[in-house]
Amino acid sequence: MKREKNTKYTSFYCVGISFRDANVDVRGQFSLDDAHQKQLLDGAAASGLKDIFIVSTCNRTEIYGFAEHPFQLIKLLCEHSNGTLEAFQKVGKVFINNEAVSHMFKVGAGLDSQILGDFEIITQLRQGFIFSKNNGLSNSYLERLISFVIQASKRVKTETKITTGATSVAYASVQYILQTVPDISGKKILLFGTGAIGRNTCKNLVKHTDAENITVINRSQDSAEQAGGKFNLTVKSFDDLTPEINKADILIVATGAPKPTIIKNMIAPSKDLLILDLSIPANVDPDIANNNSVSLVHLDALSQITNAAISHRKAQVPQAQAIIKEVEAEFNAWLETRKFAPVINALHTKLTLISEKEMHTQKKKYPKFDQKQAEILSQKIVQKITNRFANHLKENRTSQAESLNFISSVFQLENNLDE
C-alpha cells in the first residue's frame, strides 16, 4: 500500500470522527460544508498532499488519502473545522492501508451507518471523491478504489435485504412523528431546510402520512419552491420563518448552517411544539428545550426507533460482508497487478528496443528485408512474452518480489523503471 512520492514514503489513511464515538455536538464541531472542504483541499495541496478526499455527513466527517503521517490529515481537519486536536484525540479514529480500505468498503455498503443499511452514504462518498477530483486532488488508486466500493455497495443493496424497512434519518423522523403524534392529518408541519435530508423528509412525509398541511421554508427561495412544487406543498419565504413556527405543531429543521438558526425568542413561551433537529451541527438552540411546552428531539435519538427493522437487517450482515470480501479481494488483485506494472511495462519497452535493434541489423544485411512484416511479427512475440511474465506474477504472489527482482536483473530493467 505504500508508494514512493518525492522520495518520501506515504501510506493510505482514513482519519475522522463518527457517530460511534462522537455525539451530535462533537460531530457538529468537525462538520465541513462545501466552502470549508474546498479550503481544506487547498490547504492539503499547499502542504504537498495531492491525493485525498473528504466525506462530511450528519454521521461522520472523514478524510481519505495518502500522507507520510496521519497527523498531517488530522491537522488539516482541525484547522478547517471547529474541532480541536484535544477533541479528536478523545473520539477520533485512524485507519491505515488495508484497514483504511476495509473501512471504506464497510462505510460504502451501509454497514457503518447509524441506521444499518442507510445507502445515502455511498452517494456522499462518490460526491466527496468527485469534488476532490474536480479540484485536482485524486489519483488512479483513489479512483479505482471508489469504483470498487460503489460496486460492492450496489451488490449489497441488490443481493441482500439489508435495505428492508427504515433506510434513512428522514424516514426515521417521519416514523417518530407517526408514533408520537396523534391525528397527524390535522397537524400543521413546518419543514425548514431543503437540502438532501430535507427533500427526503418531504418525500417520506408525503408517502407515509396523510398530513395535509405541510409548509416548506428555505433560505434560498428557489430551492424551497423546487422541493415544494415537486410534492405540491405550501412554500413560504425565509422572512416568514418565525410566524410560521408559531403556527406549526411540528417543526423539522434540516439546514446546513454552522450555528443554530432556531433560537428561543422565535417561539412563543406557551407554544406546544415538537421539534426534530436533523442538522449537523445542531441548528436548534438547546435553550429551547427549557420551554416545558416544547419537545426537542435530536438526530441521534431518531436512530433508536428503527430497532424492529434493524433486527431483520442484522441477519443480512454476513451475506453483505461476504460480498464486500469478494469485491475487496478484486480490488487487492488489481493493486497487486499495479505493483508489478512498472516492471512489465519496462520489460515490454526493453524487448521492443531489442527487437528494433535486431531489425535494423537485419535490414543492413538483407536489402530485401520486409521490415513491415517483421515489425508485425515482432510486436506479437513481444506481447506474448510480456503476457507470460505478467501471468506468472499474478499466479505466484508468494514469490512475486523474488520474480520481479529476477526479471529486472536478467533484462537489466533498473534504469527503465519509473519510481
C-alpha positions in Angstrom: 0.0 0.0 0.0 3.0 2.3 0.5 4.2 4.2 -2.5 7.2 6.4 -3.2 6.5 10.0 -3.9 9.1 12.8 -4.0 11.5 10.2 -2.3 9.2 10.1 0.8 7.1 7.1 1.6 3.3 7.7 2.1 0.6 5.4 3.3 -3.1 5.4 2.7 -5.1 6.7 5.7 -8.6 7.3 6.8 -8.9 9.8 9.7 -12.0 11.2 11.2 -14.9 11.0 13.7 -18.3 9.3 13.5 -21.4 8.7 15.5 -19.8 5.6 17.1 -17.7 7.7 19.4 -18.8 11.3 18.9 -22.1 12.7 19.9 -24.1 15.2 17.8 -22.4 18.2 19.3 -18.9 16.9 18.7 -19.8 15.8 15.2 -21.0 19.3 14.6 -17.7 20.8 15.6 -15.9 18.7 13.0 -18.5 19.1 10.3 -17.3 20.6 7.0 -19.6 22.4 4.5 -18.6 22.8 0.8 -16.7 26.0 1.4 -14.6 24.6 4.3 -14.0 21.3 2.3 -12.6 23.5 -0.5 -10.4 25.3 1.9 -9.1 22.0 3.4 -8.3 20.7 -0.1 -6.5 23.9 -0.9 -4.5 23.6 2.4 -3.7 20.0 1.6 -2.4 20.9 -1.9 -0.3 23.7 -0.4 1.3 21.3 2.1 2.1 18.8 -0.7 -0.8 16.3 -0.1 -2.2 15.7 -3.6 -4.4 12.6 -3.2 -7.2 13.0 -0.7 -10.9 13.4 -0.5 -13.5 14.2 2.2 -16.8 12.9 3.3 -18.8 15.0 5.8 -22.3 13.9 6.7 -24.6 14.1 9.8 -23.0 10.8 11.0 -19.3 11.3 10.2 -16.5 13.5 8.9 -13.6 11.6 7.4 -10.6 12.3 5.2 -9.3 9.5 3.0 -5.9 9.9 1.4 -2.1 9.5 1.2 0.2 11.1 3.7 3.6 10.5 5.4 1.9 10.6 8.8 -1.8 10.7 9.8 -1.2 13.8 11.9 -0.9 15.7 8.6 -4.6 14.9 7.8 -5.7 15.3 11.4 -4.1 18.8 11.5 -6.0 19.8 8.3 -9.3 18.6 9.7 -8.8 20.6 12.9 -7.6 23.7 11.1 -10.6 23.8 8.8 -13.4 22.9 11.2 -14.3 23.9 14.7 -12.9 20.7 16.1 -9.8 20.7 18.3 -6.9 18.3 18.5 -7.9 17.5 22.1 -11.4 16.5 21.0 -10.0 14.4 18.1 -7.7 12.6 20.5 -10.7 11.6 22.6 -13.1 10.4 19.8 -11.2 10.3 16.6 -10.2 7.2 14.6 -7.2 6.5 12.4 -7.1 3.6 9.9 -4.1 2.8 7.8 -3.6 1.0 4.5 -5.6 -2.3 4.3 -7.7 -1.4 7.3 -8.5 2.0 5.8 -9.6 0.3 2.6 -11.7 -2.2 4.5 -13.3 0.7 6.5 -14.3 2.5 3.3 -15.9 -0.7 1.9 -17.8 -1.1 5.2 -19.0 2.6 5.2 -20.0 2.5 1.5 -22.1 -0.7 2.0 -24.1 0.9 4.8 -22.6 -1.4 7.5 -21.2 1.5 9.4 -24.2 3.8 9.2 -26.1 5.0 12.3 -29.1 3.3 10.7 -27.8 0.0 9.4 -28.3 -0.2 5.7 -28.5 3.5 5.1 -27.3 3.8 1.5 -27.3 7.6 1.3 -23.6 7.4 2.3 -22.4 5.9 -1.0 -23.7 8.9 -2.8 -21.9 11.2 -0.3 -18.7 9.2 -0.7 -18.9 9.5 -4.5 -19.6 13.2 -4.4 -16.7 13.7 -2.0 -14.3 12.0 -4.4 -15.7 13.9 -7.4 -15.4 17.2 -5.5 -11.7 16.4 -4.8 -11.1 15.2 -8.4 -12.5 18.4 -9.8 -10.1 20.3 -7.6 -7.1 18.3 -8.9 -6.6 16.1 -5.8 -7.0 12.5 -6.9 -5.1 9.6 -8.5 -5.7 6.3 -10.2 -5.6 4.5 -6.8 -8.4 6.5 -5.3 -10.5 6.4 -8.5 -10.2 2.7 -8.7 -10.9 2.2 -5.0 -14.1 4.3 -5.0 -15.2 2.4 -8.1 -14.9 -0.9 -6.3 -16.6 0.5 -3.2 -19.5 1.6 -5.4 -19.7 -1.8 -7.0 -19.8 -3.5 -3.6 -22.5 -1.1 -2.4 -24.7 -1.9 -5.4 -24.3 -5.6 -4.9 -25.1 -5.4 -1.2 -28.2 -3.4 -2.0 -29.5 -5.7 -4.7 -28.4 -9.1 -3.5 -29.4 -8.7 0.2 -32.4 -7.5 2.1 -30.4 -5.1 4.2 -32.4 -2.1 3.0 -35.7 -3.6 4.3 -37.6 -1.0 6.5 -36.2 2.3 7.5 -33.2 3.4 5.4 -32.5 6.9 6.5 -32.8 9.6 9.1 -35.5 11.2 7.0 -37.6 8.0 7.2 -36.9 7.6 10.9 -38.0 11.1 11.7 -41.4 10.5 10.0 -41.8 7.2 11.8 -41.1 9.1 15.1 -43.8 11.6 14.3 -46.3 8.8 13.4 -45.5 7.0 16.7 -45.7 10.0 19.0 -48.2 12.5 17.4 -51.9 11.5 17.3 -54.2 12.6 14.5 -51.3 13.7 12.2 -53.7 14.6 9.4 -54.9 17.6 11.5 -51.4 18.9 12.4 -49.5 21.7 10.7 -46.0 20.7 9.8 -43.2 23.1 9.0 -40.0 21.9 7.3 -37.1 24.3 7.4 -34.3 23.3 5.1 -34.5 21.7 1.6 -31.1 20.0 1.3 -30.8 16.3 0.7 -32.2 15.3 4.2 -34.9 18.0 3.9 -36.0 16.7 0.4 -36.0 13.1 1.6 -38.1 14.1 4.6 -40.6 15.8 2.3 -40.8 12.6 0.3 -41.4 10.5 3.4 -44.0 12.8 4.9 -46.0 12.7 1.7 -45.5 8.9 1.2 -46.1 7.7 4.8 -48.5 10.2 6.4 -51.9 11.7 5.5 -50.8 15.1 6.7 -52.5 17.8 4.6 -50.8 20.9 6.0 -47.1 20.9 5.2 -45.1 24.1 4.7 -41.6 24.4 3.3 -39.1 27.2 4.0 -35.5 27.6 2.9 -33.0 30.5 2.8 -32.9 30.0 -0.9 -36.5 30.6 -2.2 -35.7 28.8 -5.4 -34.7 25.6 -3.6 -37.8 25.8 -1.4 -40.1 26.2 -4.4 -38.4 23.4 -6.2 -39.0 21.0 -3.3 -42.4 22.3 -2.5 -43.5 22.1 -6.1 -42.3 18.6 -6.5 -44.5 17.4 -3.7 -47.3 20.0 -4.0 -46.6 21.6 -0.7 -47.1 25.2 0.6 -43.9 27.4 0.2 -43.2 30.4 2.4 -40.3 32.9 2.3 -37.5 32.9 4.8 -38.8 36.1 6.2 -41.9 34.2 7.3 -40.0 31.7 9.4 -40.9 33.0 12.9 -44.6 33.4 12.3 -44.8 30.0 10.6 -43.1 28.4 13.5 -45.7 29.7 15.8 -48.5 28.4 13.6 -46.9 24.9 13.4 -47.5 21.8 15.6 -44.3 20.1 14.3 -41.1 21.8 13.2 -38.5 19.8 11.3 -35.1 21.5 11.0 -32.7 20.2 8.3 -30.4 23.1 7.5 -26.7 23.2 6.9 -26.0 26.3 8.9 -22.8 26.4 11.0 -24.7 27.6 14.1 -28.3 27.5 15.5 -30.9 29.2 13.3 -33.8 28.4 15.6 -33.4 30.4 18.8 -35.5 30.7 21.9 -37.1 34.1 21.2 -38.6 32.8 17.9 -41.0 30.5 19.8 -43.9 31.8 22.0 -43.4 30.8 25.6 -46.6 28.7 25.8 -46.5 27.2 22.3 -46.9 23.4 22.2 -44.4 22.3 19.6 -42.5 19.2 18.6 -39.1 20.0 17.1 -36.9 17.4 15.2 -33.4 18.7 14.6 -31.9 16.7 11.8 -29.0 19.1 11.3 -25.2 18.7 11.8 -24.1 20.9 13.5 -27.3 21.2 15.6 -29.4 24.1 14.3 -31.8 24.4 17.2 -30.6 26.3 20.3 -30.5 23.8 23.2 -32.0 26.5 25.5 -35.3 25.9 23.7 -35.6 22.6 25.5 -36.1 24.5 28.7 -39.5 25.6 27.5 -41.8 23.0 29.0 -44.2 23.3 26.1 -41.5 22.3 23.6 -40.3 18.8 22.9 -36.9 18.8 21.2 -35.6 15.6 19.6 -32.1 15.4 18.2 -30.7 13.3 15.3 -29.1 10.6 17.5 -32.4 9.8 19.3 -34.2 9.1 16.0 -31.9 6.3 15.0 -33.1 4.3 18.1 -36.7 4.0 16.9 -35.8 1.7 14.0 -34.8 -1.3 16.2 -37.5 -3.6 14.7 -36.3 -3.1 11.2 -32.6 -3.3 12.4 -33.1 -6.8 13.8 -34.2 -8.0 10.4 -31.3 -6.2 8.8 -28.6 -7.7 11.1 -29.4 -11.1 9.8 -28.3 -9.9 6.3 -24.9 -8.6 7.6 -23.0 -11.9 7.0 -24.1 -12.0 3.4 -23.2 -8.3 2.9 -19.8 -9.0 4.5 -19.2 -11.9 2.1 -19.9 -9.6 -0.9 -17.6 -6.9 0.5 -14.8 -9.5 1.0 -15.2 -10.7 -2.6 -15.1 -7.2 -4.2 -12.3 -6.1 -1.8 -10.3 -9.1 -3.0 -10.8 -8.0 -6.6 -9.5 -4.5 -5.6 -6.5 -6.1 -3.9 -5.8 -8.2 -7.0 -5.8 -5.0 -9.1 -3.5 -3.5 -6.6 -1.1 -6.4 -6.9 -1.1 -6.0 -10.6 -0.5 -2.3 -10.2 2.6 -3.1 -8.2 4.4 -5.0 -10.9 3.0 -3.0 -13.8 6.2 -0.8 -14.0 8.3 -3.9 -14.4 6.1 -5.3 -17.1 6.0 -2.0 -18.9 9.8 -1.7 -18.7 10.2 -5.3 -19.9 7.9 -4.5 -22.9 9.9 -1.4 -23.7 13.2 -3.3 -23.4 12.1 -6.2 -25.6 10.8 -3.7 -28.2 14.2 -2.0 -28.2 16.0 -5.3 -28.7 13.6 -6.2 -31.5 14.1 -2.8 -33.2 17.8 -3.1 -32.9 17.8 -6.6 -34.4 15.6 -5.5 -37.3 17.9 -2.6 -38.0 20.8 -5.0 -38.2 18.9 -7.4 -40.5 17.9 -4.6 -42.8 21.5 -3.8 -43.4 22.4 -7.4 -44.1 19.5 -8.2 -46.4 18.4 -5.5 -48.9 15.0 -7.2 -49.5 14.3 -7.5 -45.8 10.5 -7.0 -45.2 10.6 -4.6 -42.2 6.8 -4.1 -42.1 6.1 -7.8 -41.7 8.9 -8.2 -39.3 7.5 -5.4 -37.1 4.1 -7.1 -37.0 5.7 -10.4 -36.1 8.0 -8.8 -33.5 5.2 -6.9 -31.8 3.2 -10.2 -31.4 6.2 -12.0 -29.9 7.0 -9.2 -27.5 3.4 -9.0 -26.3 3.2 -12.8 -25.8 6.4 -12.8 -23.8 5.3 -9.9 -21.6 1.9 -11.5 -21.1 3.6 -14.7 -20.0 5.6 -12.8 -17.4 2.5 -10.9 -16.2 0.5 -14.1 -15.8 3.4 -15.7 -13.9 3.5 -12.7 -11.4 -0.3 -12.8 -10.9 -0.3 -16.5 -10.2 2.7 -16.6 -7.9 2.1 -13.8 -5.4 4.1 -15.5 -2.7 7.3 -15.3 -4.8 6.4 -12.1 -6.6 9.2 -9.9 -5.1 11.8 -12.6 -6.0 10.4 -12.9 -9.5 10.4 -9.1 -10.0 14.0 -8.9 -8.9 14.9 -11.8 -11.3 13.2 -10.2 -14.3 14.7 -6.8 -13.6 18.2 -8.4 -13.2 18.0 -10.6 -16.3 16.8 -7.8 -18.6 18.7 -5.0 -16.8 15.5 -3.0 -16.2 16.6 -1.0 -13.2 17.2 2.1 -15.4 13.9 1.7 -17.1 11.6 1.7 -14.1 9.6 4.8 -13.3 9.8 5.0 -9.5 
